[in-house]
Amino acid sequence: MTILVMTPLNLVLLAPIGAFLGTFLTDGIMWIYNTVGFLGVGILSSLMSLMILTGMHTALSPYLIQSMATLGKEPIIFVANFVNNFNQGIACLAVALKTKDKTLRSTALSCAVTAIVGGVTEPALFGVNLKLKKPLYAVMIGSFFGGALAGFLKVYCYSFVASGGLFGLAAFIGPEASNLMFFILSLLLGMVTVSYTHLDVYKRNVSLRCKNTFQ
């Protein structure tokens, strides 16, 4: 009975809505990139966590296919995705280093490896960063700066990648050797920003708790 109801519903309602949203997102992304340039990459990188949270990142596939087919390279989505993935992982690593909860430390460490090496961020996003909220804020801030630098340096992705993690960096090897170097620099900026932001918030919270304890 469920299949009989959902199949025509998908064909008649959900599929057209998805196609519309995909076109709308693609047009919006290109407008941001063409209007504010490298800042557009930073903005998209910052919002990538929220897009993954809602599943809207899957609607970007038509743009990726079109860009690769016509240009042979892509300067926005893959860049933002990689920046977000690495930052999700480094935020989990920061949580693991600071928490005293053994279960949370174990979970955060495994999620960090999954995000940075495998390029899969759902465990990090739903299992650690979203629950604690502040690591997610740090990820969004760090992703903005990392993505903006990649956009400013005009970093391109030259092929589709199955993994948005460490082993997928080969997709950024292009005609110019500096492309990969610039992207690694952008990733490092994002991760340093995430680490600093998260640890600064952590120190402020500890200081506030100590102050309240002795008052």
Backbone torsions as a table, in degrees:
resi	resn	phi	psi	omega
1	MET	NA	-41.5	180.0
2	THR	-61.6	-42.5	180.0
3	ILE	-64.3	-40.1	-179.5
4	LEU	-63.7	-31.8	-179.5
5	VAL	-83.1	-45.3	-172.2
6	MET	-75.0	-32.7	-177.8
7	THR	-61.3	-53.6	177.3
8	PRO	-66.9	-30.9	178.7
9	LEU	-64.7	-41.0	177.3
10	ASN	-63.5	-43.9	-176.7
11	LEU	-69.7	-41.0	-172.9
12	VAL	-87.1	-35.9	-171.4
13	LEU	-115.8	-57.3	-171.7
14	LEU	-68.5	-42.5	-179.4
15	ALA	-63.0	-46.7	176.5
16	PRO	-62.4	-37.7	177.9
17	ILE	-64.1	-42.9	178.6
18	GLY	-62.4	-41.7	178.6
19	ALA	-64.0	-40.9	179.0
20	PHE	-63.9	-46.1	-179.4
21	LEU	-64.6	-37.5	177.8
22	GLY	-63.0	-43.7	177.1
23	THR	-65.2	-41.4	179.9
24	PHE	-62.8	-44.2	179.6
25	LEU	-64.1	-43.7	-180.0
26	THR	-61.1	-46.8	178.8
27	ASP	-62.7	-40.3	179.2
28	GLY	-64.7	-42.3	179.9
29	ILE	-63.3	-45.2	-179.5
30	MET	-65.9	-35.6	177.7
31	TRP	-64.6	-44.7	178.7
32	ILE	-61.6	-45.6	-177.6
33	TYR	-64.5	-42.7	-178.9
34	ASN	-73.7	-23.6	-177.1
35	THR	-89.0	-48.0	-175.6
36	VAL	-113.7	7.3	173.1
37	GLY	60.5	-127.3	-173.8
38	PHE	-62.4	-25.4	177.4
39	LEU	-65.0	-28.5	177.7
40	GLY	-62.6	-38.0	177.3
41	VAL	-66.7	-39.4	177.4
42	GLY	-64.1	-42.5	-179.9
43	ILE	-64.4	-45.6	179.7
44	LEU	-64.7	-39.4	178.0
45	SER	-61.0	-39.7	179.8
46	SER	-67.1	-35.9	-176.9
47	LEU	-87.7	-7.5	-175.5
48	MET	-59.1	-36.6	178.5
49	SER	-59.8	-43.1	-179.6
50	LEU	-69.5	-33.5	178.0
51	MET	-68.1	-40.1	176.7
52	ILE	-66.9	-37.3	179.4
53	LEU	-58.8	-38.1	-177.9
54	THR	-97.9	-4.7	-179.6
55	GLY	81.8	6.1	-176.5
56	MET	-74.9	-12.9	179.5
57	HIS	-65.1	-25.0	179.2
58	THR	-68.7	-21.1	-179.8
59	ALA	-76.3	-3.7	-178.6
60	LEU	-87.3	-5.2	-176.7
61	SER	-58.1	-42.7	179.1
62	PRO	-57.5	-40.4	178.2
63	TYR	-64.1	-42.4	-178.9
64	LEU	-61.9	-44.6	179.4
65	ILE	-62.2	-44.3	-179.4
66	GLN	-64.5	-43.3	-178.2
67	SER	-64.7	-45.4	180.0
68	MET	-66.7	-36.2	-178.2
69	ALA	-71.2	-36.2	-175.4
70	THR	-94.0	-37.5	-175.0
71	LEU	-105.4	-24.8	-176.6
72	GLY	76.7	10.0	178.4
73	LYS	-160.5	165.1	-176.3
74	GLU	-145.3	126.3	-172.7
75	PRO	-104.0	1.0	-169.2
76	ILE	-122.6	-67.5	-168.8
77	ILE	-66.4	-51.1	-179.2
78	PHE	-62.7	-39.1	178.1
79	VAL	-61.0	-49.8	-179.4
80	ALA	-62.1	-39.0	-178.3
81	ASN	-65.5	-45.8	179.2
82	PHE	-63.6	-44.8	-179.9
83	VAL	-59.4	-45.4	179.2
84	ASN	-63.1	-43.2	-178.2
85	ASN	-60.0	-48.2	-179.4
86	PHE	-64.6	-38.1	-179.0
87	ASN	-71.3	-35.0	174.2
88	GLN	-60.3	-42.2	-180.0
89	GLY	-66.5	-42.9	-177.8
90	ILE	-69.5	-30.5	175.9
91	ALA	-65.8	-41.4	176.5
92	CYS	-63.8	-38.4	178.7
93	LEU	-63.9	-40.2	177.9
94	ALA	-63.8	-39.8	177.0
95	VAL	-62.7	-44.1	-179.1
96	ALA	-62.3	-35.8	-178.6
97	LEU	-73.0	-27.9	-173.4
98	LYS	-101.9	-25.4	-176.1
99	THR	-75.5	150.8	175.4
100	LYS	-101.7	-2.9	179.0
101	ASP	-83.3	117.2	-175.5
102	LYS	-64.9	-37.6	179.4
103	THR	-66.5	-44.6	178.5
104	LEU	-64.9	-38.9	179.1
105	ARG	-62.1	-44.1	179.4
106	SER	-63.9	-43.9	179.6
107	THR	-64.3	-44.7	-178.0
108	ALA	-64.3	-40.0	179.2
109	LEU	-64.0	-45.3	179.7
110	SER	-65.8	-37.3	178.1
111	CYS	-67.9	-34.8	178.1
112	ALA	-63.4	-44.8	179.0
113	VAL	-64.3	-43.6	-179.7
114	THR	-60.4	-40.8	-177.3
115	ALA	-74.4	-47.4	-174.3
116	ILE	-76.9	-43.7	-177.2
117	VAL	-84.8	-47.0	-175.7
118	GLY	-89.5	-19.3	-178.8
119	GLY	75.6	17.3	178.7
120	VAL	-106.4	114.4	-171.7
121	THR	-105.0	-7.3	-178.1
122	GLU	-57.9	-42.9	176.9
123	PRO	-60.9	-41.8	179.4
124	ALA	-67.4	-41.7	-176.9
125	LEU	-68.5	-53.0	-175.5
126	PHE	-82.6	-30.5	-174.7
127	GLY	-85.7	-26.1	-174.9
128	VAL	-131.3	-64.2	-167.6
129	ASN	-66.8	-41.0	179.3
130	LEU	-69.3	-38.4	179.7
131	LYS	-63.5	-41.0	-177.3
132	LEU	-87.1	-13.7	175.5
133	LYS	66.8	-57.0	-174.9
134	LYS	-62.8	-38.3	173.4
135	PRO	-60.1	-34.8	178.4
136	LEU	-66.1	-40.4	176.5
137	TYR	-61.7	-40.4	178.5
138	ALA	-63.9	-39.4	177.8
139	VAL	-61.1	-44.2	-178.2
140	MET	-66.3	-39.0	178.0
141	ILE	-67.1	-49.1	179.9
142	GLY	-62.5	-37.7	-179.8
143	SER	-66.3	-34.5	177.7
144	PHE	-61.7	-48.4	-177.7
145	PHE	-68.5	-42.3	178.6
146	GLY	-64.5	-43.8	178.6
147	GLY	-66.4	-40.3	179.6
148	ALA	-63.0	-40.7	178.9
149	LEU	-66.0	-41.7	177.7
150	ALA	-61.4	-40.6	177.3
151	GLY	-66.5	-40.2	179.6
152	PHE	-64.8	-37.6	-179.9
153	LEU	-85.3	0.9	177.7
154	LYS	56.5	57.5	177.2
155	VAL	-80.9	138.8	179.0
156	TYR	-125.6	148.7	169.9
157	CYS	-101.2	133.6	-170.9
158	TYR	-107.0	1.4	177.7
159	SER	-160.2	160.1	173.8
160	PHE	-68.4	143.6	-179.4
161	VAL	-126.3	141.0	177.2
162	ALA	-81.6	-23.2	-178.7
163	SER	-126.8	129.7	176.6
164	GLY	-93.0	31.4	-178.0
165	GLY	-117.7	-154.3	-173.0
166	LEU	-55.8	-44.0	-176.2
167	PHE	-77.0	-10.8	178.2
168	GLY	-87.0	-4.8	-178.6
169	LEU	-63.0	-20.5	178.6
170	ALA	-60.5	-22.9	179.7
171	ALA	-67.2	-15.3	-179.3
172	PHE	-96.1	6.7	173.7
173	ILE	-81.5	117.3	-176.9
174	GLY	-130.9	-162.9	179.8
175	PRO	-58.5	-32.3	179.2
176	GLU	-104.7	124.2	-178.1
177	ALA	-63.2	-25.7	-177.7
178	SER	-68.3	-19.0	-177.2
179	ASN	-59.4	-49.0	179.7
180	LEU	-66.9	-39.4	179.4
181	MET	-62.9	-42.9	179.0
182	PHE	-64.4	-37.1	-178.7
183	PHE	-70.3	-40.9	176.6
184	ILE	-61.4	-39.4	176.5
185	LEU	-61.1	-41.1	178.7
186	SER	-65.3	-41.6	177.8
187	LEU	-62.2	-42.1	180.0
188	LEU	-63.9	-41.1	177.9
189	LEU	-61.0	-45.3	179.1
190	GLY	-60.9	-44.9	-177.5
191	MET	-68.6	-38.3	177.0
192	VAL	-64.8	-40.9	179.3
193	THR	-64.3	-42.4	177.7
194	VAL	-61.2	-47.4	-178.5
195	SER	-61.4	-46.3	-178.8
196	TYR	-64.7	-45.1	-178.8
197	THR	-62.8	-45.6	-178.4
198	HIS	-65.9	-45.5	-178.4
199	LEU	-68.4	-33.5	178.3
200	ASP	-66.3	-43.0	177.0
201	VAL	-62.8	-41.1	179.8
202	TYR	-61.4	-45.7	-179.7
203	LYS	-63.5	-39.2	179.1
204	ARG	-63.5	-41.1	179.6
205	ASN	-65.2	-42.0	178.8
206	VAL	-63.9	-43.5	179.7
207	SER	-62.7	-40.3	-179.9
208	LEU	-66.1	-40.2	179.4
209	ARG	-65.7	-41.3	179.3
210	CYS	-64.3	-40.5	180.0
211	LYS	-64.4	-43.4	-179.9
212	ASN	-68.8	-30.3	-179.5
213	THR	-66.0	-40.0	-174.4
214	PHE	-92.5	0.0	178.0
215	GLN	-85.5	NA	NA
